[in-house]
Amino acid sequence: MCRNIRTLYNYDPPVSEEEVHAAALQFVRKISGFNRPSKANEAAFSAAVEDIARVSVRLLDSLATAAPPKNRADEVTRARARSAQRFGT
């Protein structure tokens, strides 16, 4: 799994369209091996990003949980603490 793709489900405030698009872009980059596609592959690359973003939104909208939403600020603080502990920064 690509390290830059983050969990997008069950956050308060909810995930934005830009976050879903960024995750879709990272996914397509990872599986295609292209950071930027050539002109010949640009249309297919862009279509794949849009398709994956659309399916991701549909998935996120259809999921259900009894767990309370996670607070984004708290999650960022926890991630930074884990990083500092892991890398000593």
Residue frames as qw, qx, qy, qz and C-alpha x, y, z in Angstrom:
[[0.000, 0.890, 0.456, 0.000, 0.00, 0.00, 0.00],
 [0.358, 0.582, -0.035, 0.730, 1.23, 3.45, -0.80],
 [0.403, -0.312, -0.533, 0.675, 2.24, 5.26, 2.38],
 [0.023, 0.014, -0.009, -1.000, 0.77, 8.56, 1.22],
 [0.470, -0.367, -0.553, -0.582, -2.76, 7.19, 0.99],
 [0.100, -0.122, 0.667, -0.728, -4.49, 7.84, 4.30],
 [0.013, -0.470, -0.877, 0.103, -7.70, 6.49, 5.77],
 [0.095, -0.204, -0.204, -0.953, -10.50, 8.81, 4.70],
 [0.492, -0.467, -0.641, -0.360, -13.44, 7.25, 6.49],
 [0.573, -0.659, -0.480, 0.085, -15.16, 8.37, 9.70],
 [0.416, -0.033, -0.195, 0.888, -13.60, 11.79, 10.27],
 [0.063, -0.903, -0.420, 0.062, -15.08, 14.98, 11.59],
 [0.583, 0.494, 0.042, -0.644, -15.20, 17.10, 9.48],
 [0.886, 0.260, 0.385, 0.004, -15.86, 14.62, 6.65],
 [0.581, -0.117, 0.486, 0.642, -13.35, 14.02, 3.90],
 [0.274, 0.703, -0.057, -0.654, -13.16, 16.67, 1.18],
 [0.819, 0.558, 0.112, -0.072, -13.34, 16.11, -2.56],
 [0.287, 0.824, -0.483, 0.081, -9.71, 17.23, -2.83],
 [0.426, -0.485, 0.745, -0.168, -8.58, 14.59, -0.32],
 [0.839, 0.210, 0.486, -0.124, -10.37, 11.84, -2.23],
 [0.653, 0.750, -0.106, -0.003, -8.85, 13.05, -5.51],
 [0.003, 0.775, -0.622, 0.111, -5.36, 13.16, -3.97],
 [0.634, -0.244, 0.721, -0.139, -5.72, 9.60, -2.70],
 [0.830, 0.463, 0.301, -0.084, -6.97, 8.43, -6.11],
 [0.422, 0.844, -0.331, 0.027, -4.03, 10.16, -7.80],
 [0.259, -0.622, 0.730, -0.117, -1.54, 8.49, -5.44],
 [0.784, 0.034, 0.602, -0.146, -3.16, 5.11, -6.07],
 [0.762, 0.639, 0.097, -0.022, -2.98, 5.47, -9.86],
 [0.178, 0.838, -0.511, 0.066, 0.62, 6.68, -9.64],
 [0.495, -0.446, 0.734, -0.134, 1.54, 3.66, -7.53],
 [0.796, 0.165, 0.579, -0.066, -0.09, 1.01, -9.69],
 [0.668, 0.742, 0.050, 0.008, 0.93, 2.57, -13.02],
 [0.769, -0.181, 0.107, 0.604, 4.48, 3.40, -12.03],
 [0.321, 0.556, 0.205, 0.739, 4.12, 6.89, -13.52],
 [0.199, -0.442, -0.378, 0.789, 4.53, 10.03, -11.50],
 [0.375, 0.595, -0.013, -0.711, 3.44, 11.95, -14.58],
 [0.755, 0.291, 0.578, 0.110, 2.18, 10.05, -17.59],
 [0.270, -0.086, 0.513, 0.810, 3.37, 10.69, -21.12],
 [0.393, 0.247, -0.106, -0.879, 1.06, 12.57, -23.49],
 [0.464, 0.038, -0.784, -0.411, 0.09, 9.22, -25.01],
 [0.406, -0.278, -0.849, 0.191, -1.08, 7.92, -21.60],
 [0.038, -0.060, 0.322, -0.944, -2.39, 11.16, -20.10],
 [0.585, -0.171, -0.246, -0.754, -6.08, 10.57, -20.99],
 [0.757, -0.169, -0.629, -0.056, -6.09, 7.03, -19.60],
 [0.398, -0.007, -0.588, 0.704, -4.26, 8.17, -16.46],
 [0.215, -0.101, 0.176, -0.955, -6.70, 11.04, -15.83],
 [0.689, -0.180, -0.409, -0.570, -9.72, 8.83, -16.51],
 [0.671, -0.129, -0.696, 0.222, -8.43, 6.25, -14.02],
 [0.160, 0.020, -0.486, 0.859, -7.96, 8.93, -11.35],
 [0.441, -0.116, -0.028, -0.890, -11.50, 10.21, -11.87],
 [0.743, -0.145, -0.572, -0.315, -12.99, 6.69, -11.87],
 [0.563, -0.104, -0.687, 0.448, -11.21, 5.74, -8.66],
 [0.036, -0.059, 0.340, -0.938, -12.19, 9.01, -6.97],
 [0.590, -0.153, -0.242, -0.755, -15.84, 8.47, -7.94],
 [0.764, -0.157, -0.622, -0.066, -15.85, 4.88, -6.68],
 [0.387, 0.015, -0.610, 0.692, -14.08, 5.95, -3.48],
 [0.286, -0.131, 0.174, -0.933, -16.75, 8.56, -2.73],
 [0.738, -0.157, -0.402, -0.518, -19.45, 5.97, -3.35],
 [0.673, -0.071, -0.683, 0.273, -17.71, 3.56, -0.98],
 [0.171, 0.053, -0.497, 0.849, -17.24, 6.17, 1.76],
 [0.453, -0.148, -0.026, -0.878, -20.89, 7.24, 1.45],
 [0.789, -0.136, -0.465, -0.378, -22.14, 3.66, 1.77],
 [0.487, 0.075, -0.751, 0.438, -20.08, 2.61, 4.81],
 [0.551, -0.686, -0.129, -0.458, -21.71, 2.55, 8.25],
 [0.503, 0.119, -0.676, 0.526, -20.17, 2.42, 11.71],
 [0.521, -0.760, -0.384, -0.057, -21.21, 2.79, 15.32],
 [0.629, -0.223, -0.162, 0.727, -17.82, 4.29, 16.20],
 [0.003, -0.916, -0.170, 0.363, -17.70, 8.01, 16.87],
 [0.601, 0.752, -0.036, 0.268, -15.96, 10.11, 14.18],
 [0.720, -0.214, -0.083, 0.655, -12.24, 10.69, 14.65],
 [0.030, -0.963, -0.036, 0.264, -11.06, 14.25, 15.22],
 [0.723, 0.609, -0.075, 0.318, -8.58, 15.28, 12.53],
 [0.011, -0.843, 0.388, -0.372, -6.50, 17.46, 14.86],
 [0.733, -0.478, 0.454, -0.169, -6.14, 14.61, 17.37],
 [0.944, 0.218, 0.204, 0.139, -5.11, 12.19, 14.63],
 [0.486, 0.768, -0.213, 0.358, -2.47, 14.61, 13.32],
 [0.320, -0.762, 0.460, -0.323, -1.07, 15.05, 16.83],
 [0.886, -0.222, 0.403, -0.060, -0.90, 11.26, 17.32],
 [0.849, 0.475, 0.056, 0.227, 0.79, 10.78, 13.94],
 [0.230, 0.834, -0.339, 0.369, 3.42, 13.41, 14.73],
 [0.569, -0.614, 0.487, -0.248, 4.11, 11.80, 18.11],
 [0.951, 0.046, 0.300, 0.061, 4.52, 8.37, 16.46],
 [0.661, 0.679, -0.090, 0.306, 6.85, 9.89, 13.87],
 [0.081, -0.837, 0.421, -0.340, 8.94, 11.63, 16.52],
 [0.760, -0.414, 0.482, -0.140, 9.24, 8.42, 18.49],
 [0.925, 0.268, 0.238, 0.123, 10.07, 6.38, 15.40],
 [0.642, 0.605, -0.011, 0.472, 12.54, 8.79, 13.79],
 [0.595, -0.421, -0.245, 0.640, 13.73, 10.72, 16.83],
 [0.223, 0.362, 0.189, 0.885, 12.78, 14.12, 15.42]]
